[in-house]
């Protein structure tokens, strides 16, 4: 939806955080599709990935989405050095996107570039952070924020017609012999023509919410959690009350560029107390030598068909690309139907018992939880087969470390799982979930807990 560029003061941070590793899923390819170029082989520290193909179904603004070289930059530069522009300008900027679901978020992200405005592409930006099978479920809201430390900008000062005289021989041959489908599969639908190099801290937020204004819940949640975990003031949406109904929240972070031995990467569940994440060592390591692709300028993509001299082949590729963009948009998956809130449900095939919370079936792991946390009797339970229950949304199991606590400072009563608590606002909600207040435990304040949305 929006893209901002502003100077950000860099503050040295004193906290420490253990590095977390996460394997990013690779993209599957059909046997007939040539393997795409590995990022490392594309980086030459001169022209980097300028003039390379770019796959807009991959990650936005990252080298992982580059393919093969299309423009022979060395030949172009030798013929007329003014046609390849290098601007050394160290700046610190930021870009962000958010949306009420995966499709809306992808549309906002795609609007950063003229070539993809009006589409919902860059599905790789979601799956790289959250690779589970339900990532595109309509239940999730999304947001992302990238801190950009730009070292230089590389771009062409040339029209596509002029660049047709400076193509890689391999691309010329492929454009003549491959079908439009094969050509786009190998090179992507576009070519990078104006890129930013440097270092990037990329943060992606995923959550569910009870809020009716899901878009504002996404922007407020993104802003609040980045502020808490990275001590960054983003001003995306400072009305954090709009995210008070968010739950099942996660924050994925990863660095690009800089010294790879100082990179940070991980995924944090926000239903627990999390220390501030220190990225200062990585940030201090960023320089011209370890710069990589961090963003693409607004008009920084050339359609691949614009570089094909043969009018008939160019038109055929254009027709294919136009349809390709429509066919490869992010589509949300509708939420499965849900049972009534607070309903105890038994899987008669396995004997497992669940309770419905936030529209999801949450497994009750043992009798101690069933009879301790809840006021349970068998008359409250409905019975279904495993096949029937597979139609409904499944949530996390109820933690065995649970209870009902009373904050003696305020008189508020909370449902607790580990250090995560949710306020039980009235007797109606207590009765809805059949909470058992008899083992109520008093606590003097809740500063040691993470407070989630009200029950």
C-alpha positions in Angstrom: 0.0 0.0 0.0 2.7 2.5 0.9 6.4 2.9 0.8 8.3 5.4 3.0 11.8 6.6 2.8 13.2 8.4 5.8 16.4 8.8 7.8 16.6 6.6 10.8 19.1 7.4 13.7 21.1 4.3 14.4 21.3 3.7 18.2 23.9 1.3 19.7 22.1 -1.4 21.6 23.4 -3.0 24.7 21.3 -6.1 24.9 22.4 -9.6 23.8 20.4 -12.3 22.1 21.3 -15.8 21.1 21.3 -16.4 17.4 18.5 -18.6 16.1 18.8 -20.5 12.9 16.1 -21.4 10.5 16.3 -23.2 7.2 14.4 -21.3 4.5 12.4 -23.5 2.2 13.5 -23.8 -1.4 11.3 -23.4 -4.4 10.3 -26.6 -6.1 10.9 -26.8 -9.8 9.7 -29.2 -12.4 12.4 -31.4 -14.0 12.1 -29.6 -17.3 12.8 -26.2 -15.7 16.6 -25.3 -15.6 17.9 -24.8 -12.1 18.0 -21.1 -11.2 21.2 -19.2 -10.6 22.4 -19.4 -7.1 22.7 -15.9 -5.4 26.4 -16.2 -4.7 27.4 -16.7 -8.3 25.4 -13.6 -9.3 27.4 -11.3 -7.0 30.5 -9.9 -8.6 30.8 -6.7 -6.5 30.9 -4.6 -9.6 27.5 -4.8 -11.3 26.1 -7.3 -8.9 22.6 -8.5 -10.1 21.9 -5.5 -12.4 20.7 -6.8 -15.7 19.7 -10.2 -14.3 16.3 -11.8 -14.6 13.9 -11.4 -11.6 11.1 -13.8 -10.4 8.3 -11.8 -8.9 6.8 -14.9 -7.4 9.8 -15.0 -5.1 10.9 -12.7 -2.3 10.5 -9.0 -2.8 13.8 -7.1 -3.2 16.1 -10.1 -2.4 18.8 -11.8 -4.4 17.1 -15.1 -3.9 14.6 -14.1 -6.6 17.2 -13.4 -9.2 17.7 -15.8 -12.1 20.2 -15.6 -15.0 22.1 -12.7 -16.6 20.2 -11.0 -19.5 22.2 -7.8 -20.2 25.9 -7.9 -21.1 26.9 -5.0 -18.9 30.6 -5.3 -19.6 29.9 -4.8 -23.3 27.5 -2.0 -22.7 29.9 -0.2 -20.3 32.8 -0.6 -22.8 30.7 0.9 -25.6 29.4 3.8 -23.6 30.1 4.1 -19.9 27.4 6.7 -19.4 24.8 4.0 -20.0 25.6 2.2 -16.7 25.3 4.5 -13.7 26.8 3.9 -10.2 25.7 6.2 -7.4 27.6 5.9 -4.1 25.2 7.3 -1.6 25.1 5.9 1.9 21.6 6.4 3.4 19.4 4.7 5.9 15.8 4.2 4.9 12.8 2.0 5.5 10.0 0.4 3.7 6.9 -1.3 5.1 3.7 -3.1 4.0 0.7 -4.6 5.7 -2.7 -6.1 5.0 -5.8 -7.7 6.4 -4.8 -11.1 4.9 -2.0 -12.6 2.8 -3.5 -11.4 -0.5 -3.9 -7.8 0.7 -0.4 -7.8 2.2 1.0 -9.1 -1.1 -0.9 -6.4 -3.0 0.6 -3.7 -0.8 4.0 -5.2 -1.2 3.6 -5.4 -5.0 2.5 -1.7 -5.2 6.1 -0.7 -4.4 7.0 -1.4 -8.0 5.3 0.0 -11.1 5.6 -3.3 -12.9 3.7 -5.2 -10.3 1.2 -2.6 -9.1 -2.3 -4.0 -9.3 -1.2 -7.5 -8.7 -0.7 -9.6 -5.5 2.6 -11.3 -6.2 5.8 -12.0 -4.2 4.3 -15.0 -2.4 7.9 -15.9 -1.6 8.1 -13.1 1.0 5.4 -14.9 3.0 6.6 -18.5 2.6 10.3 -17.6 3.3 9.2 -16.4 6.7 6.2 -18.7 7.4 6.4 -21.9 5.4 3.6 -23.9 7.1 0.7 -25.1 4.9 -1.7 -22.6 6.4 0.3 -19.5 5.7 -2.3 -18.2 3.1 -5.2 -18.9 5.4 -7.7 -16.0 5.7 -7.3 -16.1 9.4 -3.8 -14.4 9.3 -3.0 -10.7 9.1 0.5 -9.7 7.8 2.9 -6.9 7.9 6.6 -6.4 7.1 9.2 -3.7 7.8 12.7 -3.5 6.3 15.5 -1.3 7.6 17.6 -0.5 4.6 21.2 0.7 4.9 22.0 1.6 1.3 25.6 1.7 0.1 25.0 2.3 -3.7 22.5 2.4 -6.5 23.1 0.7 -9.9 21.0 1.5 -12.9 20.8 1.7 -16.7 20.6 5.0 -18.5 19.3 3.3 -21.6 16.0 2.3 -23.2 15.0 -1.3 -23.6 15.4 -0.8 -27.4 19.0 0.3 -26.9 19.7 -2.6 -24.5 18.6 -5.1 -27.2 22.0 -4.6 -28.7 23.8 -5.6 -25.5 22.2 -8.9 -24.6 24.0 -12.0 -23.3 24.4 -14.5 -26.2 22.7 -17.2 -24.1 19.6 -15.0 -23.6 19.5 -14.2 -27.4 19.6 -18.0 -28.1 17.0 -18.8 -25.5 14.7 -16.0 -26.6 14.7 -17.5 -30.1 14.4 -21.2 -29.2 12.4 -21.4 -25.9 8.6 -21.1 -25.6 7.3 -18.1 -23.7 6.6 -20.4 -20.8 10.1 -21.9 -20.8 11.7 -18.4 -21.1 9.8 -17.0 -18.1 10.5 -20.1 -16.1 14.2 -19.7 -16.7 14.6 -15.9 -16.5 11.5 -14.6 -14.7 9.1 -12.1 -16.2 11.3 -9.0 -15.6 14.9 -7.8 -15.7 16.5 -5.7 -12.9 17.3 -2.2 -14.3 17.6 0.0 -11.2 18.6 -1.6 -7.9 19.8 -0.6 -4.4 22.7 -2.5 -2.7 23.6 -2.5 0.9 22.4 -4.3 4.1 18.9 -5.0 5.2 17.1 -6.0 8.4 13.9 -7.6 7.3 11.1 -8.2 9.8 7.8 -10.0 9.0 4.8 -10.1 11.4 2.0 -12.7 11.3 -1.0 -12.8 13.6 -4.6 -13.7 14.1 -7.0 -11.1 15.4 -10.5 -10.5 16.7 -10.5 -6.9 15.5 -13.1 -5.9 12.9 -10.5 -3.5 11.4 -8.0 -6.2 10.5 -5.8 -3.8 8.4 -5.3 -1.4 11.3 -4.7 -4.4 13.6 -1.9 -5.5 11.3 -0.2 -2.2 11.1 -0.5 -1.5 14.8 0.7 -5.0 15.7 3.7 -4.7 13.4 4.6 -1.3 14.9 4.3 -2.3 18.5 6.2 -5.6 18.2 9.1 -4.0 16.3 9.3 -1.3 18.9 9.4 -3.9 21.7 11.8 -6.4 20.2 14.2 -4.1 18.2 13.8 -0.7 20.0 13.0 0.8 16.6 10.6 3.7 16.2 8.8 3.0 12.9 5.7 5.3 13.1 3.7 2.8 11.0 0.7 2.9 13.4 1.3 4.2 16.9 -2.3 3.5 18.0 -1.3 0.2 19.5 -4.8 -0.3 21.1 -5.9 -1.3 17.6 -3.8 -4.5 18.0 -5.1 -5.4 21.5 -7.2 -8.2 20.0 -4.3 -9.8 18.2 -3.3 -13.3 19.2 -1.1 -16.1 18.0 1.5 -13.5 17.0 4.9 -14.2 15.5 7.8 -12.1 14.3 10.3 -13.4 11.8 13.5 -11.5 11.3 16.5 -12.0 9.0 19.5 -9.9 7.8 20.8 -9.6 4.3 24.2 -8.2 3.4 26.8 -7.3 6.0 29.2 -9.7 7.6 27.5 -13.2 7.3 29.2 -14.3 10.6 27.2 -11.6 12.4 23.9 -12.2 10.7 20.8 -12.7 12.8 17.8 -14.8 11.9 14.9 -16.3 13.8 11.2 -16.6 14.4 9.8 -15.4 17.8 6.5 -16.5 19.3 5.1 -13.4 21.0 3.1 -15.2 23.7 6.1 -15.1 26.0 8.6 -12.6 27.4 11.3 -12.1 24.7 14.5 -10.1 25.3 15.3 -7.2 23.0 17.1 -8.4 19.9 20.6 -6.9 19.3 21.5 -6.3 15.7 24.2 -3.7 16.4 27.2 -6.0 15.5 25.7 -7.0 12.2 24.7 -3.4 11.5 28.3 -2.1 12.2 29.7 -4.7 9.8 27.8 -3.4 6.7 30.1 -1.9 4.1 30.6 -1.6 0.3 32.3 -5.0 0.1 29.5 -7.0 1.6 26.6 -5.1 0.0 23.9 -7.0 -1.8 20.5 -6.4 -3.3 18.2 -4.9 -0.7 15.5 -3.1 -2.8 14.4 -2.2 -6.3 13.5 1.3 -7.4 9.9 2.1 -8.3 10.6 1.8 -12.0 13.4 -0.7 -11.7 12.0 -3.6 -13.6 12.0 -4.0 -17.4 9.5 -6.6 -18.8 11.5 -9.4 -20.4 9.5 -9.2 -23.6 10.7 -5.6 -24.1 14.2 -6.9 -24.7 13.2 -9.3 -27.5 13.8 -7.7 -31.0 11.6 -10.2 -32.9 8.1 -8.5 -32.8 6.2 -11.8 -33.1 8.1 -13.4 -30.3 8.0 -10.3 -28.1 4.2 -10.2 -28.5 3.9 -13.9 -27.6 6.0 -13.5 -24.5 4.0 -10.4 -23.5 0.7 -12.3 -23.8 2.2 -15.0 -21.6 3.6 -12.6 -19.0 0.3 -10.8 -18.7 -1.5 -14.0 -18.0 1.4 -15.3 -15.8 1.0 -12.4 -13.4 -2.7 -13.0 -13.1 -2.2 -16.7 -12.5 0.6 -16.4 -9.9 -1.1 -14.0 -7.5 -1.5 -14.8 -3.8 -4.9 -16.3 -3.1 -6.2 -16.7 0.4 -7.6 -20.0 1.7 -10.9 -19.6 3.4 -11.1 -20.5 7.1 -12.7 -23.9 7.8 -16.0 -23.8 9.6 -15.8 -23.5 13.4 -17.8 -25.0 16.3 -19.4 -22.8 19.0 -16.9 -21.1 21.4 -16.3 -23.0 24.6 -17.7 -26.3 23.1 -16.0 -29.4 24.5 -15.5 -31.9 21.6 -14.4 -35.5 21.6 -12.7 -37.3 18.7 -14.4 -40.7 19.0 -11.7 -42.4 16.9 -8.8 -41.3 19.2 -10.5 -40.4 22.4 -8.9 -36.9 22.4 -10.9 -34.1 23.9 -10.8 -30.5 22.7 -12.3 -27.1 23.6 -13.1 -24.4 21.1 -11.2 -21.2 21.7 -11.0 -18.3 19.2 -12.7 -20.5 16.6 -10.1 -23.3 16.8 -10.1 -26.7 18.4 -7.5 -26.8 21.2 -6.4 -30.2 22.4 -6.7 -30.8 26.2 -3.7 -32.9 26.9 -4.7 -34.8 30.0 -7.3 -35.3 32.7 -5.6 -32.9 35.1 -6.1 -30.1 32.7 -9.6 -31.2 31.8 -10.8 -31.4 35.4 -8.5 -28.7 36.9 -8.6 -25.8 34.5 -12.3 -26.4 33.5 -15.5 -27.2 35.3 -16.1 -30.2 33.1 -18.8 -32.9 32.9 -19.6 -35.2 30.1 -23.0 -33.6 29.4 -21.1 -30.6 28.0 -19.3 -32.6 25.3 -20.2 -33.3 21.7 -18.8 -36.3 19.8 -17.4 -36.4 16.2 -15.4 -38.7 14.1 -11.8 -37.9 13.1 -13.0 -37.3 9.5 -15.6 -34.8 10.6 -13.1 -33.0 12.9 -10.6 -32.7 10.1 -12.9 -30.0 8.5 -12.4 -27.7 11.5 -9.5 -25.4 12.3 -7.0 -26.8 14.8 -5.1 -24.5 17.2 -2.3 -25.2 19.6 -2.8 -27.6 22.5 -3.6 -26.2 25.9 -0.4 -26.0 27.8 -0.1 -28.3 30.8 1.5 -25.4 32.6 -1.7 -23.4 33.1 -4.1 -21.9 35.6 -6.3 -19.1 36.7 -4.6 -16.2 38.4 -5.9 -13.1 40.2 -4.0 -9.9 40.1 -4.4 -8.5 43.7 -3.4 -5.0 42.5 -6.4 -4.7 40.2 -8.7 -7.6 41.0 -8.5 -8.8 37.4 -8.7 -12.6 36.8 -6.6 -14.1 33.9 -6.3 -17.4 32.1 -2.6 -18.3 32.2 -0.5 -20.6 29.9 3.2 -20.4 30.8 3.9 -16.7 31.1 1.1 -15.7 28.6 -2.2 -14.4 30.2 -5.6 -13.4 28.9 -8.1 -11.4 30.9 -11.5 -13.0 31.7 -13.7 -9.9 31.7 -16.9 -11.2 33.2 -18.9 -14.1 34.5 -20.4 -14.7 31.0 -17.0 -15.4 29.6 -16.1 -17.5 32.6 -19.2 -19.6 32.0 -18.7 -19.7 28.2 -15.3 -21.5 28.6 -16.3 -23.3 31.8 -13.2 -22.0 33.6 -12.7 -23.4 37.1 -12.0 -20.5 39.6 -11.6 -22.8 42.7 -7.8 -23.2 42.3 -7.4 -19.4 41.9 -3.9 -18.2 42.6 -3.2 -14.7 43.7 -0.3 -12.7 42.2 1.0 -9.3 43.1 1.0 -7.6 39.7 1.4 -9.0 36.2 4.7 -7.4 35.0 6.3 -10.8 34.6 3.6 -11.9 32.1 2.8 -11.3 28.5 -0.7 -10.0 28.2 -2.7 -11.2 25.3 -6.2 -10.2 24.1 -9.2 -10.6 26.3 -10.9 -13.9 26.3 
